[in-house]
């Protein structure tokens, strides 16, 4: 921290099961618009933690995602994960055109086809887990392979390529400085792979999601080659690891809360509501993601953010804001009220959220249906958690049935 700076050093490396990061909690309660320094990148940033302020930053045109391009902005990983041409660093109205085109790939009929395919994959995976015998690792048998298999199925990525692509995606999420060169290589390799694949699908479209995106039209508008390549990359990266981790987190949460598990067994129709509340409750990642830049002076909660300042938001703290959620640190299965921000907000709300929700619901619902006596096979405090990535998740989740 430079002399005279009041910025707080924030490694955001807290990884105690699904406990909430005490640094984030303190900032939310005591300094909802705070100056922070992150492990990588130049200078300082603002961190905005309250629900209403996060909503403002994510919807107000005075905060720009595209303005971070080319800047060595404060961040969690050695190499920026974001691609310069990606939809998640575009501002409206440019992003609106892309979102309109991409959303056609997630139309209800596409999602229903994906849900049916997911159910088939889940049952195959659980057949293998049953053959393996009790106890079995839910991360190995279900949470790990399911989202990768599903997203690769809907993108029609050849099976021989899948493990390599997953390794590239994971390299990009690693927070270790020693990983920087590998992350740069991984990003370049992924880009080259998808440039070739998307060109092939553009020339010979099929029934897969990349083909749907390649042929999507909004009037005369279509995705150009670069947009299509980057969108396919984003779908692979965000469409597999994050869902893997959330399936693991939700399974852990249920297996350590017998009352919730008993409720679901008695009333399986409650599953969508339970999952929605768990998505709000679970601290699914560490720290922050892609920031924005203030393009003019803006006041938030009595603090003036100057034009040119980098601004991060925390969806984690927004989900725990007691000014919006009654008893925010408790699971409330009857909760109504504001929507959670786990899939983002505003112009950068995750377009793949319907697919992720469908996968999680099918995975957890089928797991509980097929293994009605499922229980953790070791004490909860002995479950080991990831410490090297930006994501929170159990490394293994042994369960007995």
C-alpha positions as a printed Julia matrix, in Angstrom:
401×3 Matrix{Float64}:
   0.0     0.0     0.0
   1.54    3.34   -0.96
   2.31    5.88    1.8
  -0.82    7.76    2.84
  -3.18    5.29    1.14
  -6.19    4.13    3.12
  -6.87    1.23    0.77
  -7.28   -2.2     2.31
  -5.17   -5.08    1.0
  -7.65   -7.76   -0.03
  -6.28  -11.14   -1.07
  -9.84  -12.54   -0.78
  -8.38  -16.0    -0.19
 -10.8   -17.09    2.53
 -11.87  -20.7     1.91
 -13.5   -22.13    5.03
 -16.2   -24.43    3.65
 -19.24  -22.25    2.9
 -18.58  -19.73    5.66
 -18.85  -16.13    4.52
 -15.59  -14.19    4.04
 -15.2   -12.03    7.19
 -13.42   -9.28    5.22
 -16.35   -8.96    2.84
 -18.79   -8.99    5.74
 -16.88   -6.2     7.51
 -16.76   -4.08    4.36
 -20.49   -4.56    3.77
 -21.31   -3.53    7.33
 -18.72   -0.81    7.98
 -17.55    0.61    4.64
 -19.97   -0.28    1.83
 -17.96    1.78   -0.7
 -14.31    1.09    0.11
 -10.84    1.49   -1.39
  -9.07   -1.84   -1.93
  -5.88   -3.3    -3.36
  -6.0    -6.72   -5.04
  -3.23   -9.31   -5.59
  -2.65   -8.41   -9.27
  -2.93   -5.34  -11.48
  -1.91   -1.73  -11.02
  -3.24    0.73   -8.48
  -6.3     0.68   -6.32
 -10.01    0.16   -6.91
 -13.33    0.85   -5.26
 -15.32   -2.09   -3.94
 -19.09   -1.62   -3.8
 -20.87   -4.13   -1.56
 -24.49   -3.02   -0.85
 -27.36   -4.45   -2.91
 -28.72   -1.11   -4.12
 -25.27    0.31   -4.92
 -24.3    -2.89   -6.79
 -27.51   -2.57   -8.79
 -26.62    1.04   -9.6
 -23.08    0.22  -10.78
 -24.3    -2.67  -12.94
 -27.08   -0.7   -14.64
 -25.91    2.94  -14.74
 -24.3     3.99  -18.04
 -21.81    6.12  -16.06
 -19.95    2.88  -15.25
 -18.3     1.23  -18.25
 -17.05   -2.33  -18.66
 -15.45   -1.64  -22.05
 -13.26    1.07  -20.51
 -11.24   -1.61  -18.67
  -9.92   -3.01  -21.97
  -6.2    -2.41  -22.25
  -5.84   -1.44  -18.6
  -3.86   -3.49  -16.09
  -6.81   -3.31  -13.71
  -6.75   -4.63  -10.12
  -7.87   -8.28  -10.17
  -7.66  -11.72   -8.55
  -5.73  -13.65  -11.23
  -2.24  -13.05  -12.74
  -3.61  -13.01  -16.3
  -6.96  -11.32  -16.96
  -9.57  -13.99  -17.71
 -11.6   -11.64  -19.87
 -11.29  -11.46  -23.66
 -11.17   -7.93  -25.13
 -13.96   -8.69  -27.65
 -16.19  -10.61  -25.24
 -19.76   -9.63  -24.53
 -18.96   -9.31  -20.82
 -16.76   -6.26  -21.47
 -19.2    -4.53  -23.82
 -21.49   -1.69  -22.85
 -25.0    -1.06  -24.13
 -26.04   -0.56  -26.87
 -23.25   -2.71  -28.41
 -23.83   -5.48  -25.87
 -27.59   -5.31  -26.44
 -27.18   -6.46  -30.05
 -25.0    -9.39  -28.99
 -27.25  -10.35  -26.09
 -30.25  -10.37  -28.39
 -28.49  -12.73  -30.8
 -26.99  -14.98  -28.11
 -30.27  -15.22  -26.2
 -31.76  -17.0   -29.22
 -29.46  -19.92  -28.39
 -31.06  -20.09  -24.93
 -34.67  -19.93  -26.07
 -37.07  -22.14  -24.06
 -37.15  -24.9   -26.68
 -33.33  -25.08  -26.69
 -33.27  -25.17  -22.86
 -35.84  -27.97  -22.8
 -33.71  -30.03  -25.2
 -30.67  -29.35  -22.99
 -32.65  -30.37  -19.88
 -33.58  -33.69  -21.47
 -29.97  -34.29  -22.48
 -28.82  -33.36  -18.97
 -31.23  -35.87  -17.42
 -29.84  -38.6   -19.67
 -26.22  -37.7   -18.75
 -27.07  -37.52  -15.01
 -28.63  -40.98  -15.05
 -25.62  -42.43  -16.88
 -23.26  -40.88  -14.32
 -25.33  -42.09  -11.37
 -25.5   -45.6   -12.9
 -21.7   -45.62  -12.85
 -21.64  -44.29   -9.28
 -24.01  -47.06   -8.18
 -21.79  -49.66   -9.91
 -18.76  -48.16   -8.13
 -20.54  -48.75   -4.83
 -20.92  -46.84   -1.59
 -19.2   -44.62   -0.61
 -18.6   -42.55   -3.74
 -17.22  -39.08   -4.37
 -19.98  -36.78   -5.66
 -17.41  -34.41   -7.15
 -15.8   -37.23   -9.13
 -18.97  -39.05  -10.15
 -21.45  -36.22  -10.67
 -20.45  -32.58  -10.14
 -17.15  -32.84  -12.04
 -18.17  -34.61  -15.25
 -21.78  -33.43  -15.63
 -21.44  -29.74  -16.63
 -18.41  -30.39  -18.85
 -20.24  -33.27  -20.56
 -23.43  -31.22  -20.92
 -21.84  -28.05  -22.3
 -19.64  -30.09  -24.64
 -22.7   -32.03  -25.79
 -24.69  -28.88  -26.52
 -21.66  -27.29  -28.23
 -20.9   -30.67  -29.92
 -17.23  -30.65  -28.93
 -15.57  -33.98  -29.77
 -14.96  -36.16  -26.7
 -11.24  -36.45  -27.47
 -10.82  -32.66  -27.04
 -12.75  -32.19  -23.81
 -10.16  -32.89  -21.11
  -7.62  -30.61  -22.81
 -10.13  -27.77  -23.07
 -11.09  -28.19  -19.42
  -7.43  -28.01  -18.39
  -7.1   -24.74  -20.32
 -10.18  -23.28  -18.62
  -8.86  -24.24  -15.18
  -5.44  -22.74  -15.89
  -7.13  -19.4   -16.59
  -8.84  -19.45  -13.17
  -5.73  -20.2   -11.08
  -4.66  -17.35   -8.79
  -0.97  -18.37   -8.44
   1.68  -16.05   -9.91
   3.63  -19.1   -11.11
   0.68  -19.89  -13.35
   0.78  -16.69  -15.42
   2.64  -18.11  -18.45
   0.4   -21.19  -18.49
  -2.72  -19.0   -18.32
  -1.53  -16.93  -21.31
  -0.89  -20.12  -23.32
  -4.23  -21.61  -22.28
  -6.16  -18.53  -23.41
  -4.38  -18.49  -26.79
  -4.94  -22.23  -27.33
  -8.64  -21.97  -26.47
  -9.06  -19.06  -28.84
  -7.33  -20.87  -31.71
  -9.41  -24.01  -31.1
 -12.72  -22.15  -31.15
 -11.76  -20.0   -34.15
 -11.42  -23.22  -36.16
 -14.51  -24.89  -34.69
 -16.83  -21.89  -35.14
 -15.69  -21.43  -38.76
 -16.6   -25.06  -39.44
 -20.04  -24.65  -37.85
 -20.67  -21.43  -39.76
 -19.97  -23.29  -43.02
 -21.86  -26.46  -42.03
 -24.36  -25.71  -39.25
 -25.9   -28.55  -37.28
 -28.23  -28.83  -34.27
 -25.67  -27.69  -31.66
 -25.58  -24.4   -29.72
 -22.61  -22.98  -31.68
 -24.54  -23.56  -34.91
 -27.6   -21.89  -33.35
 -25.46  -18.86  -32.49
 -23.76  -18.87  -35.92
 -27.11  -18.77  -37.68
 -28.98  -16.52  -35.21
 -30.35  -13.36  -36.83
 -31.87  -10.19  -35.48
 -33.08   -8.52  -38.65
 -29.91   -8.37  -40.77
 -27.62   -8.71  -37.74
 -25.52  -11.84  -37.15
 -22.52  -12.56  -34.92
 -19.26  -11.9   -36.74
 -16.42  -14.44  -36.69
 -14.59  -12.86  -33.75
 -17.77  -12.49  -31.7
 -18.76  -16.09  -32.36
 -15.3   -17.41  -31.42
 -15.18  -15.49  -28.14
 -18.78  -16.37  -27.27
 -18.07  -20.08  -27.71
 -15.02  -19.69  -25.42
 -17.07  -17.9   -22.79
 -19.75  -20.62  -22.94
 -17.21  -23.37  -22.4
 -15.47  -21.6   -19.51
 -18.56  -20.35  -17.7
 -20.77  -23.27  -18.7
 -18.8   -25.99  -16.99
 -16.57  -25.06  -14.06
 -18.99  -22.72  -12.3
 -21.84  -25.24  -12.5
 -19.53  -28.03  -11.31
 -18.65  -26.02   -8.24
 -22.22  -25.01   -7.48
 -23.47  -28.6    -7.72
 -20.73  -29.57   -5.24
 -21.53  -26.65   -2.95
 -25.29  -27.3    -3.01
 -24.81  -31.04   -2.38
 -22.55  -30.21    0.59
 -25.05  -27.66    1.92
 -27.89  -30.19    1.76
 -25.88  -33.06    3.24
 -24.9   -30.88    6.21
 -28.5   -29.7     6.81
 -30.61  -32.76    7.6
 -33.76  -30.66    8.09
 -33.58  -29.27    4.54
 -32.77  -32.71    3.13
 -35.74  -34.22    4.97
 -38.02  -31.48    3.63
 -36.92  -32.16    0.04
 -37.5   -35.88    0.43
 -40.98  -35.23    1.76
 -41.79  -32.39   -0.67
 -39.64  -32.74   -3.82
 -41.67  -29.99   -5.5
 -39.82  -27.55   -3.19
 -36.52  -28.21   -5.01
 -36.56  -25.11   -7.31
 -37.26  -22.82   -4.33
 -34.57  -24.49   -2.18
 -32.0   -24.21   -4.97
 -32.85  -20.55   -5.52
 -32.28  -19.79   -1.82
 -29.04  -21.82   -1.78
 -27.79  -19.87   -4.81
 -28.33  -16.67   -2.83
 -26.8   -18.05    0.35
 -23.67  -19.83   -0.91
 -20.5   -17.71   -1.36
 -19.8   -19.28   -4.74
 -16.52  -17.5    -5.49
 -13.76  -15.54   -3.8
 -13.47  -11.79   -4.07
 -14.47  -10.01   -7.25
 -14.69  -10.44  -11.02
 -14.51   -8.01  -13.93
 -14.63   -4.36  -12.82
 -16.01   -1.23  -14.45
 -14.6     2.25  -14.9
 -16.44    5.39  -13.81
 -16.67    7.62  -16.88
 -17.77   10.61  -14.82
 -17.9    11.51  -11.13
 -20.59    9.52   -9.32
 -21.69    9.59   -5.67
 -22.59    6.28   -4.03
 -23.63    6.07   -0.36
 -22.06    9.45    0.33
 -18.73    8.57   -1.33
 -17.58   10.33   -4.49
 -16.11    8.02   -7.13
 -14.05   10.03   -9.6
 -14.08    9.69  -13.39
 -11.45    7.13  -14.41
 -11.6     5.16  -11.14
 -11.84    1.36  -11.3
 -14.97    0.03   -9.57
 -15.52   -3.58   -8.48
 -18.83   -4.89   -7.16
 -19.48   -7.89   -4.91
 -22.51   -9.99   -5.79
 -21.67  -12.09   -2.72
 -22.25   -9.21   -0.32
 -25.29   -7.97   -2.25
 -26.81  -11.41   -1.61
 -26.19  -10.97    2.15
 -27.27   -7.35    2.51
 -29.5    -7.12    5.6
 -31.08   -3.96    4.23
 -32.64   -6.1     1.49
 -32.89   -9.6     2.96
 -34.41  -10.42    6.33
 -31.97  -12.62    8.32
 -29.56  -12.71    5.35
 -27.17  -15.22    6.94
 -29.87  -17.86    7.38
 -31.41  -20.25    4.88
 -35.07  -19.29    4.56
 -36.9   -21.71    2.3
 -40.03  -19.55    2.34
 -38.1   -16.42    1.36
 -39.69  -13.98   -1.02
 -38.4   -10.56   -1.98
 -35.57   -9.33   -4.13
 -33.8   -11.57   -6.64
 -30.33  -12.85   -5.79
 -27.35  -11.64   -7.83
 -25.47  -14.92   -8.17
 -25.82  -14.77  -11.96
 -24.93  -11.08  -12.08
 -27.23   -8.15  -12.78
 -28.24   -5.73  -15.48
 -26.56   -5.76  -18.88
 -24.19   -8.53  -17.75
 -26.64  -10.94  -16.15
 -25.48  -14.43  -17.2
 -27.18  -15.45  -20.43
 -26.56  -19.11  -19.6
 -28.34  -18.91  -16.23
 -31.38  -20.93  -17.45
 -29.08  -23.78  -18.53
 -27.14  -23.68  -15.24
 -30.35  -23.72  -13.19
 -31.73  -26.6   -15.26
 -28.51  -28.61  -14.8
 -28.39  -28.02  -11.04
 -32.07  -28.88  -10.6
 -31.84  -32.08  -12.65
 -28.56  -33.14  -10.98
 -29.67  -32.58   -7.38
 -33.24  -33.78   -7.92
 -32.17  -37.03   -9.62
 -29.43  -37.64   -7.04
 -31.88  -37.37   -4.12
 -34.51  -39.43   -5.92
 -32.16  -42.29   -6.77
 -30.26  -42.3    -3.46
 -32.89  -41.58   -0.78
 -30.5   -42.46    2.07
 -27.62  -40.33    0.82
 -25.37  -38.96    3.58
 -21.85  -37.6     3.97
 -19.35  -40.43    4.37
 -17.01  -38.4     6.6
 -17.46  -35.58    9.14
 -18.19  -32.24    7.46
 -15.13  -30.65    9.05
 -12.89  -33.18    7.27
 -14.05  -32.17    3.77
 -11.21  -30.34    1.99
 -11.85  -27.12    0.04
 -10.16  -25.51   -2.94
  -7.6   -22.84   -2.03
  -5.91  -22.11   -5.38
  -8.74  -20.88   -7.61
 -11.15  -17.94   -7.6
 -13.96  -20.45   -6.95
 -15.22  -21.99   -3.71
 -15.87  -25.72   -3.83
 -15.12  -29.03   -2.06
 -12.21  -30.92   -3.62
 -13.97  -34.2    -2.84
 -17.39  -34.93   -1.41
 -17.57  -38.58   -0.26
 -21.14  -39.76    0.23
 -22.66  -43.04    1.36
 -26.04  -44.52    0.51
